[in-house]
Amino acid sequence: MIYESNKMKTQLETILNTVHDGIIATDEMRQISVFNPIAEKLLHVQAQNALHSPIDKINQKFLKIFKKKKKKK
């Protein structure tokens, strides 16, 4: 049973670290629990600084970046 759990965890980590989309997930308290490398690149925030932070903190950062990019068009 533990082997299967570790295998699944490894598979999920591999997916999160190789997918070409930014992935952010939160827990029931709206604290960030998953923040993959592409999310780091897109939002210019390191995962270690984002994890366990309120998602609203990242939403504000995203909105600032989105508005800047929209103005450039």
C-alpha positions as CSV (number, residue, x, y, z in Angstrom):
1,M,0.0,0.0,0.0
2,I,2.8,2.5,0.9
3,Y,4.6,1.6,-2.4
4,E,1.5,2.4,-4.4
5,S,1.0,5.7,-2.5
6,N,4.7,6.7,-3.1
7,K,4.4,5.6,-6.8
8,M,1.3,7.8,-7.2
9,K,3.0,10.8,-5.5
10,T,6.0,10.4,-7.8
11,Q,3.8,10.3,-10.9
12,L,1.9,13.4,-9.9
13,E,5.1,15.3,-9.1
14,T,6.4,14.3,-12.6
15,I,3.3,15.5,-14.3
16,L,3.3,18.8,-12.4
17,N,6.9,19.4,-13.2
18,T,6.8,18.6,-16.9
19,V,3.4,20.0,-18.0
20,H,3.5,23.1,-20.1
21,D,0.8,25.0,-18.2
22,G,1.0,26.9,-14.9
23,I,-0.8,24.9,-12.2
24,I,-1.8,26.4,-8.9
25,A,-4.0,24.5,-6.4
26,T,-5.4,25.5,-3.0
27,D,-6.7,23.7,0.0
28,E,-10.1,24.3,1.6
29,M,-8.7,27.4,3.4
30,R,-7.6,28.9,0.1
31,Q,-3.9,28.4,0.9
32,I,-1.7,27.4,-2.0
33,S,-0.8,23.8,-1.9
34,V,0.6,23.2,-5.4
35,F,2.6,25.7,-7.5
36,N,4.5,24.2,-10.4
37,P,7.5,25.5,-12.2
38,I,5.5,27.1,-15.1
39,A,3.4,29.0,-12.6
40,E,6.7,30.3,-11.1
41,K,7.8,31.5,-14.6
42,L,4.5,33.1,-15.5
43,L,4.0,34.9,-12.2
44,H,7.6,35.6,-11.4
45,V,7.1,34.0,-7.9
46,Q,9.1,31.1,-6.5
47,A,7.1,28.2,-5.3
48,Q,8.7,28.4,-1.8
49,N,7.3,31.9,-1.5
50,A,3.9,31.0,-2.8
51,L,3.2,27.7,-1.0
52,H,1.0,28.0,2.1
53,S,0.1,31.7,1.1
54,P,-3.4,32.8,0.5
55,I,-4.4,32.5,-3.2
56,D,-5.5,36.2,-3.1
57,K,-1.9,37.2,-2.8
58,I,-1.1,35.4,-6.1
59,N,-4.3,36.7,-7.8
60,Q,-3.2,40.2,-7.2
61,K,0.2,39.5,-8.8
62,F,-1.5,37.8,-11.7
63,L,-3.9,40.7,-12.3
64,K,-1.0,43.2,-12.4
65,I,0.9,41.1,-15.0
66,F,-2.2,40.5,-17.0
67,K,-3.0,44.2,-17.1
68,K,0.5,45.1,-18.2
69,K,0.4,42.6,-21.1
70,K,-3.0,43.8,-22.1
71,K,-1.8,47.4,-22.4
72,K,1.1,46.3,-24.7
73,K,-1.3,45.0,-27.3
